[in-house]
């Protein structure tokens, strides 16, 4: 019974995690954006792509997804190339 209540609490908390992307690196040719793995992944990836598009557009380029990796507990880093 204790496990069920813990699982339910985890699901409720994960539903509340915002899908706010965090820019961790930009060098003119690529953008790295971190997102929470606890957030809704479709929403988080869409937000990250939108942020990458905004940043790459400053130099007249478009953002193209390149790779994803786990960088810390519950955090993914998405790499976008500015082409």
SEDRENDREN-306460 format. One record per residue (C-alpha): x, y, z; residue number from 1; residue in three letters. Coordinates in steps of 0.02 Angstrom, whole numbers, plus 50000, padded with zeros to 5 digits. Layout:
<recs>
- east/north/up/n/res
- X/Y/Z/NUM/ala
...
</recs>
This chain:
<recs>
- east/north/up/n/res
- 50000/50000/50000/1/unk
- 50143/50118/50040/2/unk
- 50217/50088/49866/3/unk
- 50053/50134/49781/4/unk
- 50041/50299/49873/5/unk
- 50224/50339/49832/6/unk
- 50195/50301/49648/7/unk
- 50039/50409/49645/8/unk
- 50132/50553/49728/9/unk
- 50273/50539/49600/10/unk
- 50149/50547/49456/11/unk
- 50065/50699/49528/12/unk
- 50229/50789/49553/13/unk
- 50294/50745/49380/14/unk
- 50137/50816/49302/15/unk
- 50177/50984/49384/16/unk
- 50357/50998/49321/17/unk
- 50367/51140/49194/18/unk
- 50438/51107/49022/19/unk
- 50549/51262/49030/20/unk
- 50706/51241/48924/21/unk
- 50873/51303/48992/22/unk
- 51007/51357/48869/23/unk
- 51171/51284/48933/24/unk
- 51287/51327/48787/25/unk
- 51288/51428/48627/26/unk
- 51438/51453/48514/27/unk
- 51363/51523/48354/28/unk
- 51361/51353/48267/29/unk
- 51263/51253/48395/30/unk
- 51147/51271/48544/31/unk
- 51135/51152/48693/32/unk
- 50972/51156/48789/33/unk
- 50932/51061/48949/34/unk
- 50759/50995/48991/35/unk
- 50688/50898/49138/36/unk
- 50651/50714/49108/37/unk
- 50507/50730/49232/38/unk
- 50413/50852/49120/39/unk
- 50300/50801/48978/40/unk
- 50431/50754/48847/41/unk
- 50333/50809/48694/42/unk
- 50302/50979/48770/43/unk
- 50481/50996/48835/44/unk
- 50558/50951/48667/45/unk
- 50442/51069/48575/46/unk
- 50491/51210/48694/47/unk
- 50675/51169/48671/48/unk
- 50659/51171/48482/49/unk
- 50567/51338/48489/50/unk
- 50704/51413/48599/51/unk
- 50841/51344/48484/52/unk
- 50751/51417/48332/53/unk
- 50742/51586/48418/54/unk
- 50928/51585/48461/55/unk
- 50988/51524/48290/56/unk
- 50876/51651/48203/57/unk
- 50981/51791/48279/58/unk
- 51117/51746/48154/59/unk
- 50998/51709/48010/60/unk
- 51007/51521/48031/61/unk
- 50884/51384/48077/62/unk
- 50900/51254/48215/63/unk
- 50913/51069/48172/64/unk
- 50906/50935/48308/65/unk
- 51068/50835/48316/66/unk
- 51074/50730/48475/67/unk
- 51011/50703/48652/68/unk
- 51106/50644/48805/69/unk
- 51075/50627/48991/70/unk
- 51185/50748/49088/71/unk
- 51122/50731/49267/72/unk
- 50984/50647/49365/73/unk
- 50821/50681/49273/74/unk
- 50901/50805/49152/75/unk
- 50927/50785/48965/76/unk
- 51032/50897/48854/77/unk
- 50976/50922/48674/78/unk
- 51103/50979/48545/79/unk
- 51041/51085/48399/80/unk
- 51150/51137/48252/81/unk
- 51125/51311/48181/82/unk
- 51124/51288/47992/83/unk
</recs>
